[in-house]
C-alpha cells in the first residue's frame, strides 16, 4: 500500500487462485483504485504464480516489480520469480498481516513447516535456488 501511495507502484497485480478477490478488496478498502489493480486468478502454485505474472509484466514492458507476500513465503517467491525472469529486477516486501508476534507459532507453525519443505522441492524440481 505504501509503495502505491508513494507512486512507486503505478500498477498492482493481485495473483493466486482463491486469494485474489480477498486481496483486491483489502487493497481497495485501503484506498487503491480498482482501475490500477489487475487480477491473475489462475495460478495455484508459486511456480504458476511467477509464470503467469511474468507474462503480464512482459506484456506491459515492465522491468521492475515488488513481490508482496507473507513473510514466511517471501524467500521462495522471490527466488522463483528471479529464476523464471532473470531479466526483470524483483524486490521483496514481506507482509506481516496483523497477527501479534506472540501468536505466530500457534497460527503459522504448519504453514512455516510446509514452506521450508517446499524450498528443497523447488530447488530439485525447477532449479530454484533458495539461497
Rosetta blueprint (number, residue, H / E / L):
1 X L
2 X H
3 X H
4 X H
5 X H
6 X L
7 X L
8 X L
9 X L
10 X L
11 X L
12 X E
13 X E
14 X E
15 X E
16 X L
17 X L
18 X L
19 X L
20 X H
21 X H
22 X H
23 X H
24 X H
25 X H
26 X H
27 X H
28 X H
29 X H
30 X L
31 X L
32 X L
33 X L
34 X H
35 X H
36 X H
37 X E
38 X E
39 X E
40 X E
41 X L
42 X L
43 X L
44 X L
45 X L
46 X H
47 X H
48 X H
49 X H
50 X H
51 X H
52 X H
53 X H
54 X H
55 X H
56 X H
57 X H
58 X H
59 X H
60 X L
61 X L
62 X L
63 X L
64 X E
65 X E
66 X E
67 X E
68 X L
69 X L
70 X E
71 X L
72 X L
73 X L
74 X H
75 X H
76 X H
77 X H
78 X H
79 X H
80 X H
81 X H
82 X H
83 X H
84 X H
85 X L
86 X L
87 X L
88 X L
89 X E
90 X E
91 X E
92 X E
93 X L
94 X L
95 X E
96 X L
97 X L
98 X L
99 X L
100 X L
101 X H
102 X H
103 X H
104 X H
105 X H
106 X H
107 X H
108 X H
109 X H
110 X H
111 X H
112 X H
113 X H
114 X H
115 X H
116 X H
117 X H
118 X H
119 X H
120 X H
121 X H
122 X H
123 X H
124 X H
125 X H
126 X H
127 X L
128 X L
129 X L
130 X L
131 X L
